Amino acid sequence: MKTAIVVYSETGHTLSVAERLMQAYKAKQEDATLFRIESNIHRTMVFHSPTLEGFDHVVIATPVQGFMPAAPMGLFLEQIGTLKGKTVDILLTQAAPWAFFGGTNSLKKIALLIVAKAGLPSKTAIVHWMSKKREQQTNQAIVDLAM
Ligand SMILES: Cc1cc2nc3c(=O)[nH]c(=O)nc-3n(C[C@H](O)[C@H](O)[C@H](O)COP(=O)(O)O)c2cc1C
């Protein structure tokens, strides 16, 4: 199985979790590639969008911003071609220690965007950055998504 981990990250939180996920895939000898998407400062345009052709599995990794997935990740998902036949996991980071502070809503929004592209939403994980259990949550996210 070929996996693409697509990351949007502004202050490095989501990227750090995604990199650990990447290491977990590598440790299992699985074929995984990490792509970063970038945006302009206003978060209205995305650059460096990877093509997901040839990948069987995708991980969408993004922070929550304003109770929504970060806008550049939403734009990326709207702009890409079909996700037909691909399973898609979602990895979020958010500051608040509670999923109802935007995490749950962001999972729903991303799942809808995946379905709109004929992809199959699969596993999900949220790391709450301000939580005392952040490290535990990060480890659990990696177990849930990569093991
Ligand atoms: C503009 C903006 C809006 C945010 N909105 C939320 C929010 O609604 N809920 C939340 O829990 N965290 C919110 N955060 C915090 C980020 O989700 C959190 O710090 C995340 O881990 C940052 O990830 P990154 O370093 O990969 O960009 C917001 C951060 C920014 C910059």
The ligand as an SDF file (V2000), in Angstrom:
LIG
                    3D

 31 33  0  0  0  0  0  0  0  0999 V2000
   -6.2680   31.4490   13.2580 C   0  0  0  0  0  0  0  0  0  0  0  0
   -6.2850   30.3140   14.2560 C   0  0  0  0  0  0  0  0  0  0  0  0
   -7.4850   29.7910   14.6780 C   0  0  0  0  0  0  0  0  0  0  0  0
   -7.5130   28.7450   15.6090 C   0  0  0  0  0  0  0  0  0  0  0  0
   -8.7200   28.2140   15.9900 N   0  0  0  0  0  0  0  0  0  0  0  0
   -8.7530   27.1670   16.8700 C   0  0  0  0  0  0  0  0  0  0  0  0
  -10.0080   26.5760   17.2560 C   0  0  0  0  0  0  0  0  0  0  0  0
  -11.0750   26.9310   16.7840 O   0  0  0  0  0  0  0  0  0  0  0  0
   -9.9800   25.5700   18.1840 N   0  0  0  0  0  0  0  0  0  0  0  0
   -8.8070   25.1230   18.7410 C   0  0  0  0  0  0  0  0  0  0  0  0
   -8.8550   24.2370   19.5960 O   0  0  0  0  0  0  0  0  0  0  0  0
   -7.6040   25.6430   18.3640 N   0  0  0  0  0  0  0  0  0  0  0  0
   -7.5500   26.6510   17.4490 C   0  0  0  0  0  0  0  0  0  0  0  0
   -6.3450   27.1740   17.0370 N   0  0  0  0  0  0  0  0  0  0  0  0
   -5.0970   26.5680   17.5480 C   0  0  0  0  0  0  0  0  0  0  0  0
   -4.4570   25.5710   16.5540 C   0  0  0  0  0  0  0  0  0  0  0  0
   -5.4090   24.6370   16.0900 O   0  0  0  0  0  0  0  0  0  0  0  0
   -3.3550   24.7650   17.2710 C   0  0  0  0  0  0  0  0  0  0  0  0
   -2.4010   25.6070   17.8610 O   0  0  0  0  0  0  0  0  0  0  0  0
   -2.6780   23.8060   16.2860 C   0  0  0  0  0  0  0  0  0  0  0  0
   -2.0240   22.7890   16.9990 O   0  0  0  0  0  0  0  0  0  0  0  0
   -1.6650   24.5310   15.3890 C   0  0  0  0  0  0  0  0  0  0  0  0
   -1.1100   23.6150   14.4860 O   0  0  0  0  0  0  0  0  0  0  0  0
    0.1150   23.9780   13.5350 P   0  0  0  0  0  0  0  0  0  0  0  0
    1.2810   24.3450   14.4250 O   0  0  0  0  0  0  0  0  0  0  0  0
    0.3810   22.7250   12.7840 O   0  0  0  0  0  0  0  0  0  0  0  0
   -0.3020   25.1000   12.6600 O   0  0  0  0  0  0  0  0  0  0  0  0
   -6.2930   28.2170   16.1170 C   0  0  0  0  0  0  0  0  0  0  0  0
   -5.0700   28.7580   15.6860 C   0  0  0  0  0  0  0  0  0  0  0  0
   -5.0590   29.7950   14.7650 C   0  0  0  0  0  0  0  0  0  0  0  0
   -3.7350   30.3570   14.2950 C   0  0  0  0  0  0  0  0  0  0  0  0
  1  2  1  0
  2  3  1  0
  2 30  2  0
  3  4  2  0
  4  5  1  0
  4 28  1  0
  5  6  2  0
  6  7  1  0
  6 13  1  0
  7  8  2  0
  7  9  1  0
  9 10  1  0
 10 11  2  0
 10 12  1  0
 12 13  2  0
 13 14  1  0
 14 15  1  0
 14 28  1  0
 15 16  1  0
 16 17  1  0
 16 18  1  0
 18 19  1  0
 18 20  1  0
 20 21  1  0
 20 22  1  0
 22 23  1  0
 23 24  1  0
 24 25  2  0
 24 26  1  0
 24 27  1  0
 28 29  2  0
 29 30  1  0
 30 31  1  0
M  END
$$$$
